[in-house]
Amino acid sequence: MSTRLLTRVIAIGGYCDEDEYMNPLELIKNLKNLQLTVGEAQEKMKTFRASGASGGDLVTVTIDGTMEVISMHIDPIAVDPRDVKMLEELVAAAFTDAARKIKKTLQSEMSQLAGGLGISPDFLSSL
């Protein structure tokens, strides 16, 4: 991590150039604020839900913001013991669909979080 990037991470909430002196008390305050904000965001992620489907809704998967599977439904018509590979592909596709949706939601939330901290949303994605 470059010195400039590290300086920006430490100075969340206000710009601090490499050559500027930063008050250690401000540094601790900013780190605590960042820690609280990240903790709140992690808890909030657990409440997000996204569902994905495949095979014309033969398989649906619902996940939360931590990518944990909340529920799954497989239509009995999709279960063919002679073609397990097809069912595996349907489950994988439904999960991938749900993951894309939750990723989009999380990106939006991270943009809001970054804006609230006074930093660029692109900055968070570069860490």
C-alpha positions in Angstrom: 0.0 0.0 0.0 1.5 3.4 -1.0 2.2 6.0 1.7 -0.3 8.3 0.1 -3.1 5.6 0.1 -2.3 4.8 3.7 -2.4 8.4 4.7 -5.8 8.7 3.1 -7.1 5.6 4.9 -5.9 7.0 8.2 -7.3 10.4 7.4 -10.9 9.3 6.7 -13.2 12.2 7.2 -10.7 14.8 6.0 -7.9 15.0 3.5 -4.4 14.8 4.8 -1.5 15.2 2.5 1.7 13.2 3.0 3.6 16.2 4.0 1.1 17.5 6.5 1.3 16.7 10.2 -1.8 14.9 11.6 -2.9 15.2 15.2 -2.7 11.8 16.8 -5.9 12.4 18.7 -7.7 13.1 15.3 -6.2 10.0 13.9 -7.6 7.8 16.7 -11.0 9.6 16.4 -11.1 8.9 12.7 -10.1 5.3 13.1 -12.8 4.7 15.7 -15.4 6.4 13.5 -14.3 4.2 10.6 -14.4 1.1 12.7 -17.9 1.9 13.9 -19.2 2.6 10.4 -17.7 -0.6 9.0 -19.2 -2.6 11.9 -22.6 -1.1 11.2 -22.3 -1.8 7.5 -21.4 -5.4 8.2 -24.5 -5.8 10.4 -26.7 -4.1 7.8 -25.3 -6.5 5.1 -26.9 -9.4 6.9 -30.3 -7.8 6.3 -30.0 -7.5 2.5 -31.7 -10.2 0.5 -31.5 -11.1 -3.2 -33.1 -14.0 -5.1 -31.8 -15.6 -8.3 -33.5 -18.0 -10.6 -32.7 -20.3 -13.4 -34.4 -22.7 -15.8 -37.5 -20.6 -16.0 -37.8 -20.5 -12.2 -37.3 -24.2 -11.8 -34.6 -23.4 -9.3 -34.6 -20.3 -7.1 -31.9 -19.3 -4.5 -32.2 -16.5 -1.9 -29.0 -15.2 -0.3 -28.2 -12.4 2.1 -25.5 -9.7 1.9 -22.9 -12.0 3.4 -23.5 -14.5 0.6 -25.1 -17.0 2.9 -27.9 -19.1 1.3 -31.2 -18.3 3.1 -33.4 -20.5 1.0 -33.6 -22.6 -2.1 -36.5 -24.1 -4.0 -36.1 -26.8 -6.7 -39.2 -27.6 -8.7 -39.6 -31.4 -8.7 -39.8 -31.4 -12.5 -36.1 -30.3 -12.5 -35.1 -33.5 -10.5 -34.0 -36.2 -13.0 -31.7 -38.8 -11.5 -30.4 -39.5 -14.9 -29.3 -35.9 -15.4 -27.8 -34.6 -12.1 -25.4 -32.4 -14.0 -28.3 -30.3 -15.4 -29.6 -29.8 -11.8 -26.2 -28.8 -10.6 -25.9 -26.2 -13.4 -29.4 -24.8 -12.6 -28.5 -24.4 -8.9 -25.1 -22.8 -9.8 -26.8 -20.4 -12.3 -29.5 -19.4 -9.7 -26.8 -18.7 -7.1 -24.8 -16.7 -9.6 -27.9 -14.7 -10.5 -28.6 -13.9 -6.8 -24.9 -13.0 -6.2 -25.0 -10.5 -9.1 -28.0 -8.9 -7.6 -26.6 -8.7 -4.1 -23.3 -7.3 -5.4 -25.2 -4.5 -7.1 -27.0 -3.7 -3.9 -23.8 -3.8 -1.9 -22.0 -1.5 -4.4 -24.8 1.0 -4.0 -24.6 0.8 -0.2 -20.8 1.2 -0.2 -21.2 4.3 -2.4 -23.5 5.8 0.2 -21.1 4.8 3.0 -18.2 6.4 1.2 -20.1 9.6 0.6 -21.0 9.7 4.3 -17.3 9.5 5.2 -16.4 12.2 2.7 -14.4 9.9 0.4 -14.7 8.7 -3.1 -16.7 5.5 -3.7 -13.9 4.4 -6.0 -11.5 4.7 -3.1 -13.3 1.9 -1.1 -13.2 -0.4 -4.1 -9.4 0.2 -4.4 -8.6 -1.1 -0.9 
